[in-house]
Structures are given as structure tokens and as C-alpha cells.
């Protein structure tokens, strides 16, 4: 029955062809690439010691697309981190950034909520005073030194 309807009904064929075309265009858009990403690594020290478990986030100064995820990295036991924007350790787009650092750790008792162990000013890109520049190619950021 469906086959005979397709053979005898030109408007239905046009509707189906239009649907197929729209679906193809939509799916092609899903594969669109974002900005080129460059490997970025760095180090965070708090009172000259590694800021293990801290999170570093880069906030673009002039974002080309504010809906893109912000590059971020988790600080390792030695204080080092690598940035991730979309996939693990893929880096960040080239550009100028304001930087935030937070270190949320659990309290000493099991029922204590996690708290940010760093001064609050470092959690806000407008008050942290931290900046970074990502250049095309691999970038090693200057050491971020925080005092409590």
C-alpha cells in the first residue's frame, strides 16, 4: 500500500524528499567543528605546595562563541594540570583568558560538606587577578602561585 501511494502521490513524494533533505542538512551540521584546540599545561602551587585536586578554568576575555565550554583542568599531586575543552586533554583555543582556581575538598568529618579551600577571590574571573595566553601550538602556562 505504501509503495503504491508513493507512486501515485507526487505531493507526498515531495514532502518526503523535503524531509530527507532537511534531515541531511541538520545531520551535516552536527559534525561541524569548533575552534582549533592547542595543548595547554601548567602548574598550581598554594603556599609553594602542589594544589592537588584544585580545578583551573580559563574564561575567554573576548569569546567568539560564549556557548562553547570553557577549558578546564584538574591539578595532580605534583601541581601539574592539562586543559580539556571537549575531550580529555585536548587543550584550549588560542586567545587571552582570565583564570579561576578552586579547590573543593571534603571536611574532616564524614557529614561535612565540601568547601573551597582557596580564598574566594580566585573563584571569580573578575577578581582572581590571574590571566593566561594560549598561543597556537603547545603552551606551558606560567606557574600559578596562590597564597592563603
Secondary structure in CASP SS format (residue, H / E / C, confidence):
PFRMAT SS
TARGET T0000
AUTHOR 0000-0000-0000
METHOD secondary structure of the structure
MODEL  1
X C 1.00
X H 1.00
X H 1.00
X H 1.00
X H 1.00
X H 1.00
X H 1.00
X H 1.00
X C 1.00
X H 1.00
X H 1.00
X H 1.00
X H 1.00
X H 1.00
X H 1.00
X H 1.00
X H 1.00
X H 1.00
X H 1.00
X H 1.00
X H 1.00
X H 1.00
X H 1.00
X H 1.00
X H 1.00
X H 1.00
X H 1.00
X H 1.00
X H 1.00
X H 1.00
X C 1.00
X C 1.00
X C 1.00
X C 1.00
X C 1.00
X C 1.00
X E 1.00
X E 1.00
X C 1.00
X E 1.00
X E 1.00
X E 1.00
X E 1.00
X E 1.00
X E 1.00
X E 1.00
X C 1.00
X C 1.00
X E 1.00
X E 1.00
X C 1.00
X C 1.00
X C 1.00
X C 1.00
X E 1.00
X E 1.00
X E 1.00
X E 1.00
X E 1.00
X E 1.00
X C 1.00
X C 1.00
X C 1.00
X C 1.00
X C 1.00
X C 1.00
X C 1.00
X C 1.00
X C 1.00
X C 1.00
X C 1.00
X E 1.00
X E 1.00
X E 1.00
X C 1.00
X C 1.00
X C 1.00
X C 1.00
X C 1.00
X E 1.00
X E 1.00
X E 1.00
X C 1.00
X E 1.00
X C 1.00
X C 1.00
X C 1.00
X C 1.00
X C 1.00
X C 1.00
X C 1.00
X E 1.00
X E 1.00
X C 1.00
X E 1.00
X E 1.00
X E 1.00
X E 1.00
X E 1.00
X E 1.00
X E 1.00
X E 1.00
X C 1.00
X E 1.00
X E 1.00
X C 1.00
X C 1.00
X C 1.00
X C 1.00
X C 1.00
X C 1.00
X C 1.00
X C 1.00
X C 1.00
X E 1.00
X E 1.00
X C 1.00
X C 1.00
X C 1.00
X H 1.00
X H 1.00
X H 1.00
X H 1.00
X C 1.00
X C 1.00
X C 1.00
X C 1.00
X C 1.00
X C 1.00
X E 1.00
X E 1.00
X E 1.00
X E 1.00
X E 1.00
X C 1.00
X C 1.00
X C 1.00
X C 1.00
X E 1.00
X E 1.00
X C 1.00
X C 1.00
X C 1.00
X E 1.00
X E 1.00
X E 1.00
X C 1.00
X C 1.00
END
